[in-house]
Amino acid sequence: MWLKLLPNVFTLGNLFLGMIAILLASQGEYGGAALLIIVGMVLDGVDGRIARMFHVQSEFGKELDSLSDIVTFGIAPAVLMYAVVLHQFGWIGIVLSCIFPGCGALRLARFNTQSKTTNYFIGLPITAAGGVLATLALYMPLLPKAHMILPIAMMFLAYLMVSKVKYPNFKKLGIPKRVLFIAPLIVGIVVVVFYFHRDVLNRLIFLPLAVYALYGVQRKLRKVHKRDISDEVYDTIAK
């Protein structure tokens, strides 16, 4: 019985972290808010793997996971970005803050109605988009013209979520059971380490997340380029 509840415990943990991140962001604790969103990513990855490993997947769990994701990776990063920079733009900043979680909700709804047999995602997963946005917000003091760069990057991430750009599905990779059982210990270590060096490490975590987000874009551009070359060759032959 407890095995059926275990994935939902991790999912609710993800939701709680997202809610706390929203409160911290509203109080100016930007590093702590970003940290909790990153830890939420860990919990989001663990709950699904546990459910699949013990064959306790359910429609209830899937819906709970989506509701948690929209809070932790949609609303929380948007609130963090609003607190960091978007509040400077008045009602325009409010609208931009709403667009990101809105696109995240569309992304989740589309995912829940798609076939799960493919090895790739259609559109940037909201988990990755939220992680990129949360850690990107910490670059505000370091980037020249950050008040312009960050909103543009936020809208670009929102677009990627609802786009048809394909991204690798790492959920298909197997993980030994013993790793999942020590997941709470791993999360605890991450929290302790980030507590002392969270701003630096949060910024470092931005790099692999950003690479993942841009990976699908460069693959899409490469395919378009190859198609253009093929059309030019065909036109040349036809002439």
N, C-alpha and C positions, 0 to 999 in steps of 0.2 A: 504493500500500500504506500509506504513512504517513498518508494522509487517513483511512483506516479506524481507525487507532490514535489520531488526534488527539483525538476526543471523549473516549475512555477516559482519556487523559492528564489532561484537565481534571477528569474524574470522580474519578480517583484522588487528584488534588490536593485536591479537596474533602474526600475521606475523610481524607487526612493532616492537613488543617487541623482537622478535627473531633477527631481523636485528640490533636493538640497542645493544642487548646482544653480538652479534658478534663484533661490533665496540668497546664496552667496554672491552671485553676480549683481543682484540688486543692492547689495551692501558694499560693493566695491572690492570684494575678494575674488579678483579675476583669476589668479593662479589656482586657487582652491576650486573654483567652479570648473575650470578646464581639466583639472586633475580628476574630478569626480566623473566628468563625461568620458574621459579616457578609461577609467576603471569600469564604467558602465559598458564600454566596448568589450572589455574582457568578459564580464558577466553575460553579455549578449551572445558572445561566441560559445560560452560554456553551456548555457541552458539548452541550446539546440542540439549540441553534440551528445549531451547526456540523454536527452529524449530519444535521439536516434539510436544510441548505443543500447539502451534498455527497452527499445521498442514501445515507448510510452507516449508517442506523438498523439496529439488530439487537436480537434478544431478549437477547443477552448484554449489550449496552450498557444496555438498560432495567433488567435485574436488577441490574447493577453500580451503576447510578444510585440505585436504591431502597436498596440496602445502604449506600451512602455517605450517603444522606439520613438514614437512621435513626440513624447515628452522629453526623453533624454537626448536624442540626436536631432530633433526638429526644433522644439520650443526653447530648450535650455541654451543651445548655441546661439539662437537668434536673440534671446534676451541678453546673453553675454555680449554679443556684438553691438546691440543697442546701447548697453551701458558703457561700452568702451568708446564707440565712435558715432553710431547712428543718431543718438539723441541730439547731436549738433544740427541735424537737418530738419528738425521739427516734425510736421506731419508726414513729410516724405520719408523720414527715417522710420516712422511707425509703419508705413505701408511696406517698405523694404523688409522690415522685420517680420511682417506677416507673410510675405511671399515665400520666404525660405521654408517654414514649416508647412505651408500650403502645398508646395511642390513635393515636400517629403511625404505628406499624406497621400498625394496622387501616386507617388512612387510605390508606397506600401500597398495601396489598393490594387494597383496593376500587378504587383508581385504576387499578391494573394490569389489572383485570378488566373495566373499563368501556370503553365506546366512546369513542374519542378525537376524534370528529367534532364535538362540541359546542364552543360558544364560551364555556363557563363550567365551573368546577370544582364538584363536589358536596362540600361540606365545605371548611373552611379548609386550604389546602395546608400541609404540614408545614414547608416552607421558610419561609413567612411566620410560622407559629406559633413556630418556633424562633427566628427573628430578633426577634420581639416579646419573647419570654421572655428572651432573652439581653440585650437592651438594657434591658428593664424591670428586670432585676436590679441595674443600676447606679443605679437611683433609690432604693435601700435607704436611703442616708443622708439623702435629701431628703424622703421621704414620712412624714407622721405615721402612726403605727400600721402601718408598712410590714410588720411581721412578720405582720400579718393580711391586708393588702391583697394582697401578692405571692402567697401560696399560693392565695387565692381567684381571682386573675387567672390563675394557672397552670392551675387546674382548669377555668376557663371556656374557655381556649384549647384544652385537651384535649377538652372537649365540642364545641367548634366544628369540630375536625378530623373527628370521627365523625358530626357532624350532617348534615342534608340542606340546609343553607343554601348558596345558590349564590353563587359568587364569579367575577368576570371572569377570563378566561383571556388574559393578556397575551402568552402564547407564540405566539398567532396573528398578532401584529404582526410585520411584516417589518423586518429590520435589514440595511443595506448590508453587502456582504462586507468592505469596507475597515475597517468598525468592528470586525468580529470578529477581523481580523488584528492589530489594535492592542490587543486585549483584555489580553494580558499586560502591556503598558505601563500600561494603565489600572489594573490590579490593583496594579502596583508603586507607582504614584503614590498610590493609596488607602492602601497600607500605610505609606508614608513620612509622609503627612499625619496618619494616625491615630496614628502613633508619638509625635508631638509633642503632639497635641491629642485623644487618643483618647477620654477620658472625656466631654468636651463633645460631640464629634461623634457618639459612640455614642448618647448620650442624644437628640441631634437626630434620628438615623436612626430612633429609636423612634417618632417622631410619624407619618411617612407609613405605616409598617408597622401601627401601631395603627389608623390611619384605614381602611386596607384591611380589617383584621380586623372593624372595626365596621360597615363599609359593607354587608356581606352581612347583618348582624344588623338594621340599620335597614330594609333592603329587605324582609326577612322580616316585620318588625313592621308595616310599611306595608301589605303585602299582607293580613296578618291583619286589620288595622283596616278596610281596604276591604271585605273579605269580611263582617265583622261589620256594617258599614253596609248592605251589599247585603241581608243577611239581615233586618235591621230594616225596610228598605223593602219587601221581599217580604212580611213578616208584616203590615205596615200595609195593603198592597194587598189581601192575602188576607182581612183582616178587613172 
